[in-house]
Amino acid sequence: MTTKEINENALIAQEYKNLLRNTYLSLSAADVKLIRLAFETAVDAHKEQRRKSGEPYILHPIAVAQIVADQIGLGATSIAAALLHDVVEDTSLTLDDIEIMFGETIAKIVDGLTKISKLSKDKRISVQAENFKKMLLTMNDDVRVILIKIADRLHNMMTLEFMPEEKQVRIASETLYIYAPLAHRIGVYNIKTQLEDFALKYTEPEVFLDIEEKIKGNKEEREDYIENFTNQLQSHLTKERIKFRTEGRFKSIFSIRRKMQLKNRKFEEVFDRFAVRIIYSSTPKQEKFLAWKIYSIVTDHFQPNPMRLRDWISSPKSTGYEALHITVVGPGGKWVEVQIRSERMHEIAEKGYAAHFKYKHGKQDEGGMELWLNRLREVLESQDADAVDFVKEFKLNLYASEIFVFTPKGDLKSLPKGATPVDFAFSIHSEVGGKTRGARVNGKIVPLNYELTSGDQVEIITSETAKPNANWLDFVITSRARSIIRTSLRTEEQEIANEGKELLRRKLRQMKFKFNDRIINALVSYFKLKTSLDLYYRIGIGTIDNKMLKKFASEENNRFYQFFRRRPSDKPKQKEIGDSQISSFYDMLVFGKNQETLDYTLSPCCNPIAGDEVFGFVSINDGIKVHKSECPNAISLHSNYGYRIVSAKWIDSSKGFFTGNIRLSGIDRIGLVNEVTNLISNAHNVDISQIHFDTENGTFTGEIKLHVRHASTLYMLINKLEKVTGIDKVVRD
């Protein structure tokens, strides 16, 4: 054996001892035996392998196991699985071998980790999104799979310097895109912070180094400041005979960078860069009392910022996180964030769900994470959803700040910040959400897109005739709500398509055509659609009417006698349906909540095309300029000119809703407005977005803004309104 081999074996043995050192007291003899067997199996399996750094490969699974044990707080089963997590993928050992040696549970965890590792590493967002979706499906049965994978990713980020630059950027981007949000949601905040900082180091190295240098530059001054502040705190707390310890820290590089971007500030202008934790000892009964007592002592001696109080003890985060956060003015007028936690709260904050359920069940119960898994299963219910949309929605719910609102009976509900009454309704029950007609917040009627805030009491008004509306997708933010709304709209679309199919069958019979595949394909091609479902649906809603079908029939009958037939390269004829062309592609850009059509130009800096996620920017000389949401200038425009940003989106004009205005006038009478609104409410695919009536000397004028599916629907409605007693004139703006 060479000197190098002797040194490496000694290093491996030392790392294994380090792994056991911090967990030894909580492990039984059987646990130690299991971990030892996993260690020896992994050492033998990986003996010929080396990492990019040149070190023995076995050091990686040992490091992952140590993160699993120390930073996440999982037990022997997870430690053993972490040691074995790469053996099936990289060595001659099979999953059957693992099951025979270690049992079904460890084999399942290793299998889940192996499946994740086999996912494509393509940089395209759609593939990356699909991988993330598959990863969540893989860990659906055992959350330990994802916890170990997060630990694996953390160690990979720690050793990323040995990778080629292209791989560094790709892996770091994937970490920010997937793993950091997931670590945040599972509650392993310490790991989340490390992942973000490591990722920033490789995605924006100059920014990272600049902030790092500034932090290092005043390290001694910062440490002296925190020591001075904590000494003052300690003297006040000791007098009250509170058993506690303090930790001083500086905000992470990534969080400083994010605040600099969001607030458009320089490094020196980011306040509350200092943070101090007060971790106190307490019995479960005394925890809340002592937390507020400490809060009182702190605010007695340091001026608090009342806008920066965060009470996560009365209403813990859905991750299990509990603490009191208060920002105070420290010595020298500097802002300091003070976090008040009990020992139990601190362990949950550091180790997430593993610690939460250890305390909840009185033992290390790794299988008790049902609450989070149930929420995950709800998100995964719609497995046929587009992967990119799926990830965007899931990430939104992963990273969203929480608000707490009340039901009319006083029950507390947790929702992501920015949630609306419709999100609240679907969080109660899918049937409540589907039958939502309106909402009261704190006793007052509010629009369904009203943004809820903590402390609101929300009451949902339901109706048996109400059903989910496509416009809801513009403002709901929870995955559950979006998934159920989409499913409902697909069901409604299928029902309309079935009606349209039967209607088409009758119309073709009248025009002496057989209802067969050839004629249906000809119709789909003629109207430039994608599928027969698109055709049936548009006939069902009236987008394709009798006049257009007769025109098709005429051309079809005469096609052999036409001297000139349109070739695919010719410019297609415009088929008028109001102001739109029949097409199943995105063909119209609409702006604002009312989806208005306005003049615009496409910005050359990002060259958006139909279907892209976009926003409008009201320029001084050129009107509305449309940019991609991912435009390089997007952050700057939103930060500096937020008041000039207009929401925008592409729609299929033959399928989506558009805004129509009608004006009414006539002789006023009791019940007229009620009759008008009832007539509109009962119309198919029509919603009132705004209504205003004025009366004077027995006459009235009214203006109604509507969301309608198609222009023909609007004209049908106008005809009905003209027949209402008292209405003299109805015109469309």
N, C-alpha and C positions, 0 to 999 in steps of 0.2 A: 504494500500500500504506500503510495507516494505521500509526501508531506502535504500536498494540496488536498488529497483525499481525506487525510487525517483531520486537517483543519475544517474541511467542509462537514465531515461527520460530527465534529465537536460543535459546529455552529448549528447543525440540525438538531442535535440533542439539547442544546441550550434553548433554542426556540420552542421546542416541545415542552421543556420545563417551564418556560415563561407562559405558555398556553395554560398549563395546569395550575400555575401559582395562584392566580386570582380567582379561580373557580373551585379549587381543591376542597375547601370547607363545605361547599354546597353539594358535592358529588358523593354518591355512595360507592361502595367497593365495586358494585356491578357497573356503575357508570364509568369509573376509571378503567375497568377491564375492557369495556366497549370502546372507549376512546383509544386505548392502547392498541387494540386490534385494528381499528380503523387507521391509526397512524402507521403501524407496521405494514399494513396492506398497501397504503398509499406510497410509502417509501419504496417498497419493492416494485410497485407498478410503474412509478415515475423514475426509477434509478438511472435510466439511460437518457432522460430528458433534461434540457436546460432552457432557461428563459432567455429573452433577447439580451438581458444584462450579462449573461454568462454564468449566473448563479444556478445552483441545482433547482430544478422545477419544484421539488417538494416544499421549498420555502414558501411558495405562493399559497397552496392549500392550508399550510400551517397558519400563515398570516390571516387568511380568510376566516379560519376557525377561531382565531384569537379575537377578531373583530366581532364575530357572532357571539362569542362568550362575553367579552368585556364591554363592548359598546351597545350591543342589542340585548344581552342578558339571557340568551336562550340556553337550553339545557343540553344534556349529553347526546340526545338523539340528533339535534341540529349540529352540534360540534362534530360528531362522527360523520354526518352527511357532508359537512363543509370540507372535511379532510378528504372525502372520497368524491367530491363534486366533479372532478375532471377525469376520473379513471376510465369511465365507460367510453367517453369521447376520444381520449388520447392514448389509451393503452389496450392491451389484449384482453383485459377483464371485461366480462359481459354483465348485463343487468341481472341475468339469472345467477351468476356467481355472487353478485352483491346480495341478492335476496336469500340465497342459501346461507351465506356467512352472517348477514346482519338483520335479516327479517324483512317483511313486506313494507313496513313504514319507511325505513331508510331507503329501500330500493325505489319506492315511489318518489321520494324527494329527489334522489339522484337522477331518476328518469326525467322528472320535470325540469331539472337544471340542465340536463343533456339536451332536451328538446329546445330550450331557449338558446343554448349555445349554437345549435345547428341552424338557427334562423339566418337568413341572408343579411349581409352587412352592407348592402347597397345604400348609397347616400340619398337616393331619391326619396322625397318625403312620403310618397304613396307606399313604397315598400317598407320604409321605416315605420310608418303608421300601421301597416298590416302586421309587421313583426310585433309591435307593441300590443296590438289586439290579441294576437296569438299567445303572447307571453301571459297576458291576464287570464286568458282561457286556461292556460296550462296550470296556473297557480290557484285556480278556482277552488280546488278541493283541499289545498293545504297551503296556508299563507307562509309557512316556513320556506317554501321554494323561493318566493320573492325576497324574503328577508336575507336569505343566504346569497341570492343573486346580487342584492344591493351591496352586501359586504364584499363580494367578489369584484364588483365594479369599483368600489372604493380602493381596494388594493391595486387594481389595474391602473387607476388614476394616479396613485402614489408612485407608480413605476413607469409612467407614460413617457418619461424623458428618453427611454431607450428605443422608442418606436420611431419610424420615419415621420417626417413632418406632416405629410398628407394624412397618415393614420391618426396622428395626434389630434388634428383638427376634427376629423370625422368622429373619433371616439368621444372627444370632449363635447362636440355639438350634440351627439346622441345622449350624453350624460345630462346636459342641460335640458334637452327636449323630453327625456323620459324618466331617467333615474332620480334626479333631484326632486322633481315634483312628486314622484311616488314615495320617496323617503319622507318628504314633508307630510304627505297624506297619512302615511302609516305612523307618523309621530316620532321618527328617529331624527330629531332636529339637529343633533350634533353631526351625524353623518351627512345630512342634507347640506349643512353649511360647508363641510369639507369638500363635498362633491362640487358645489357651486364655485368655490374658490379655485380648486384644481382645474375645473372646466374653463373658467375665465383666464387662467394662466396660459392656456393653449389657444383659445379662440380669440382673445384680445391681449396678447402678451405685453404690448407697450402700455396699455391702460393698467394692466395688472401690476407691472413693475413700477409704474409711476406712483400708484396708490401705496404699494408695498414700501417704496422708498420713503414716502411721506410719513407713513406709520412708524417706520424704523427711526426716521429722523428725530422724532420727538418721544422716543420710547421711554427714556429716563424721566422726562418731564411728565409723561402720561402716568407712569407707574407711581411717581411721587404724588401726583394729584389724586389718583385712586386711593393710595395709602392714606393720605390726609383725610379724604372724605370718609373712608371706612373707619378710620380711628375715631372720628367724631360720632359716627353712627354707633360704634361699639360702646363708647362711653355712655350713651343714652340708653341703649338696650340692656347693658349689663346692670344698670341701676334697677331695672324692672325684673331682674332675675330670670331673663329669658335665655334658654340654652340655644345657642346658634353658632353659625360660622358664616363668613362672608367670602365671596369670590368676586374679584374685579376683572373686567374684560373689556376689550375694544371691539366694536362692531366688525363683522367679517368684511373682507375686501369686496366681495360680491354685493353685499347689502349696501355698502357705501357707494359703490358704482351705480347700483339701481336707484338710490336716492338722488344721486347727482343727475341722473338722466331724467327721472320723473319730475324733480323740482327745478331742473335746469340750473343747478348750483355748482359752485366750485367745491373742492374738497374741504376747504376751511369753513364753508358755509353750511355744511351738513351738521345739524345740531344733534344732540344726544348720541354722539359717537362713543361716549363712555357708558358703561353699564356695570352695575353692582348687584350681585345676588345676595339676598339674606336667606339662608337655609336654616330653618329652626326645627328643634325636636319637639314632638307633640304626640299626645294620644289622639286617636281618631275623633273623639268627642270635642277636643279642645282646638282642633286645627283651624276652623273658621274664626273662632274667637281670637286666637293668637295672631292670625294673619291680619285682622283688622286692628288689633292692638298695636302691632308693629307698624302698620300703615299710619296710625294716629301719631305714633312717636316720631316717625320720619317726617310727616308733614307739619308737626309742631315745630320742628327745628329747621326745615328747609321748605321754601315756598314751592308748592306744587303747581303744575300746569293742569287745570281742571279738564282741559280738552284731551289730555293724554292718559286718563285713567282707564285701565282695562281690567275688568273684573271677570276672570275666568275661574273663580272659585264658586260663586253662586251659579254660574252657567258655564260648565267646562266645555272645551272644544270637543268636537265629535271624535277627535283622536285620543281623548282621555286627558289632554293637557289641562292642568289647573295651576293657577298662579294669580297674584295681583301684580300689575305693572303700573308704576306711576313715574312720570318724568318730573324732576324737581330742579330748582336752580341751586347748583352746588357752589362751592367757594370760587370766587373770581367771576361769578355770573355765568358759569358754563352749565349747560344742560346735562343732567345725568339721569339715565333710566335706572330705576330701582325695581328689581324683581323679587317678590316675596313668595317663598315656597317652603312647604314642610319637606322633611326628608323623603317622605313618600311621593309628594308631588315632584320633587327634584329627580327621583329615579325614573318616574314615568316620563318626565320631560326629556331625559337623556336617552332612555332605552325604549320609549314608545309602548306599543301594545303588549310586548312581552312582560314588562313591569306592571302595566295596568292590570292585566289578568292575574298576575301573581298575587297582587294585593286583593283583587276582587274575590278570588277563589281561595285565598289563604295558602296557596301552593303554586309551584311552577306549572301552570296549566297552559301549555302551548296550543292546545286544541280548542281553547275557549274564545277564539276571536270571531265568533259567529256574527256579531253585530256588523262589523266591517265587511265580512264576506257576504252577508245578506245584501248589503247596499251594493257591493260589487256585482252580485248576481243580477240585481235589477238593471244595472248599466249594461250587462252582457246579454240581457233578454233579447235585444234586437241585434242578433248576430249577422243579419244580412245587410246591416247599415254600411254605408261607405266608410272605409277605414279612416280616411283623413278627417271626415266629419266626426267620427267616433272619438278619435284622439283629441281633437280640438275641444269637444264637449267634455271629455273625461278630464283633460288637463285643466279646463276651466273650473271644474268641481274639485280638482286636487288642490289647486293653489288659492282658491277663493277665500277671502276673509269671511268669517261667519257673522250672521246676525241672529238675534233671538226674538221671535214674535209669539204672540199669544193667540190661542183659539178663543172663541166667545166664552167657553167654560173655564178659561184660565190656564189651560195646559200650555206648556212651553214647547215651541218647535224651533229647531235649528235649521237655517237655510243659508246658502251662499250669499255674500253681499251682492246687491244688484237684483235679487230675486223679486218677482212680481206676485200679485194675488193668484195668478194662474199657476205659478210654481208652487205656491202654498197649497192651492186646491189639490193638485196632483200628489203632494206630499201626504195629504190626509188619506186620499183613496183615488184610484184611477176613475171610478164612477163619478165622484164629486168633481174632479177636474174636467171630465168629459161633458158634464151637464152645467158647467159654469156659465152663468148669464151676466153676472155683475159681482161687485165686491164693495163691502164697507170697511174702511180702515178708521179705527177710533170713532166709529159711529157715523162717518160721512161716506157717501157714495164716491168712489174714485174710479178712474179709467183702469182697464185691466192691465195696462202697461205701466201702472204706477209703481215706482221703486220703493220697496218696503225698507224700513229702518228698524233698528233694535228697539224693542218696547212697544211696537205697534200691536194693536189687537185687531185681528183680521176675521171678518165674517164673509163667507162665500154665499152668494145668492144663486140658487140653481133653478133650472127649468127642465122639465121632461123633454121639451122640444129642442133644447140647446144641444150643440155638438161642437167639437173642436174646429177651429178656424185656421186656415193656412196662415193668416196674418199673425197668429200667436207665435209662430216660429221666429218672427222678427224680434220678439222681446223676451221670451222665456229663456232661462239660462241653465236650468237643471237638466241633467241627462234623462232622468225619469220622465219629466214632462215632455221633452222633445221626442223621446222614443215613442211614447203613447200617442202623441198628436200625429206623428208621422204614420204610425200604424193605422190610426183611425182615418186619416186622409186617404191612405192607400185603399182601405176598405171602401170608403165612400166613392173613390175614383172607380173602383172595380164595379160597384153597384151601378153608377152612372154609365159606365162602359157597357154593362150588360143590357141596360135600357136602350142605349144607343145602337147596340148590335141588332136588337129586335126591330128598332125603328128603321135601321138601314135595310134590313131584310124586307120589310114592307115596301119601302120606297123603291128598292130595286125591282121588286115584283111589279109595281105600278109602271116602271119604266121598261118592262119587258127584258130585264137582265136576270140571269141566274145568280144566286148567292153562292159563289164558290171561291176557291183560293185564287184563281186567276184574276177575277174581277176585284177581289179585296186587295191583292198585291198591286193591281193597276191603280186603285184609289189611293193607296198608301204612297205610291210613287208620284202620282199626280199632285197630291197635296204636300209633297216633300216631308213626309213624316217618317218615323223610324219603325214603328210597329203597328199591327192591327189594333192593339189596345188604344194607341194614340188616336187612331181614326174613330173607333167606336166612342171614345170619351168625348171627342170634339163634336160628334154628331149628337151625343147625349146632352151637351150643354148648349147646343145651338150655334157653335162657332162655324160649323159646316152646315149650311142651310139648304133648303130645297132648290133655290136658284143656282147655287154652286154645284149641286149634284146633277141638275139638269144640264148645266154647261158641260160637265164631265161626260154625261151620257151622249150629248150631241157630238163632242169630239171623238168619243170612242166609236160611235156609229159611223162617223165619216172618215176615220183615220186612214182607210185604204184609198180614199179618193183625194186625200190632201196632197197637193204637189210639194208642199213644204212642211216638213215636220220638225219640230224643235229638237235640236241636238243637245246632248248634255253640256256641251261647251257654250251653248247660247245662254244669254242672260235670261233667267226664268221670268215668266210673266207674273205681274203682281196680281194676287188674288185678294180682292178687297174684302175685308171683314171689319168694317169700321175703319180704323186707322192702321190696322196691322196686317201682316201677311201670315197665312197658315204655315206654321213651321214648328217642329218639336225642338228647335235649338233656341238658345238665348238670343233674342233679337231686339230687346228694348231695354233701355236704361231708365230707371225711375229714381226719384230723389225724395228724401224726407220720409216722415212717418206716413204721410198721405200718398206716397208713391206717385208723385207728380212727374209728368214728362216736361223737361226743361231743355233749353239749348245748352250744348256743352261741346268741349273739344277734348280729345284724348291726349294726355301729357306725353311728350316725347322722351322724358327721362326714364320711364319704366314701360312704355308702350303696352298699356292694358288691352286685352282682347275680350270679346264677349264671353261671359262665364266666369271671368276672374273676380275675386273679392276686391271691391274698389270703394273709394270714397271721393266726394267732390270737394274741391277747394275753390272758394270764390275769390278769383284774382281781381286786381284793380282794373286792368285794361282788357283782359281777354275773357271775361265771364267765368263760367264754371269750367275748371280743368279737372279731368278725372285721372286719379292716380290709383295704382295697385295698393292694396293694404300693406304689401311687403316692399313697397317702393323705398329706395335708400333715403329719400327725403321725407318719408312719412313721419318719423319721430320728430324731426325738426318742425314740420308744419303743424303737427298736433300740439307740440310744446309751446311754440311761439304764436300760433295763430288759431288756437282752438275755436275761437268765436267765428271763424270763417270756414269751418269744416261742415260739410253737408253729407249726411248719410246717403249712400247710393247702392243700388244692386241691379244686376241683370235679371230680367224675367223673360219667360216665354209668353209673349203677349197674347197668344191664342189660348193660353191655359191659365195664366195668372190673373189676379184681380187688378183692376185699375180704378182710379178715382174719377167719378163723374159728378158734376154739379147740376142741380135743377132748381129753377125758380118757380114759385107758385104765387098766384094772386086770385082774389075773389071776394065773396061776401062772407064775413065772419059769422060763426054760429057756435053754440056750445057743443063740445065733443069733437070738433073738426080736427084739431091737432092729434087727438087720441086715435081717431079713425085713420088718419094719414100714417101715423107711426106704426099702427097695427098692420096696415096693408103692406107697408115696406118690410116689417119684421117677418111676415109670413111668406114673403117672396123667396124663391129659391136662389141661393148664392148671392144675397144682397146684405150688406151691413151698413148701418148709419154710422158715419164717423163724426158728423157735426150737423146740428139742426138749429135754426133760428127763425122765430116768427115775430112779426110786429103787427099790431092792430091799431086802427085809427078810424073813428066815426063809422063803425060797422063794417069796414073793409079790412082785409089783411094782406100782407105780403110775407112770403116765406122763402128761406134758402136752405137747401138740404145738400150736404156733401155725402156721397155714397161710395162704398167699395163694391164694385160689381164685377162679375166674371167676364162679361162680354157686352159690347155695345147693344146687341139685339135685346139683351135682358133689360137694359136701361130704357129702350124704346117701348118695350112691352109694359114696363112699370109706368111710364109716362101716360100710355093709353088708359091704364086702369085708374090713375090719379085724376085724369080729365073727366071721368065718369062719377067722381065723388061729388055729392050735392054741395054746392057752395063754391066749388073751385071753378074759376072762369078760364084760367090760362095756366098752362104748364110748359115751360121751355127749358131746353138744355143749354147751359153756358158753353 
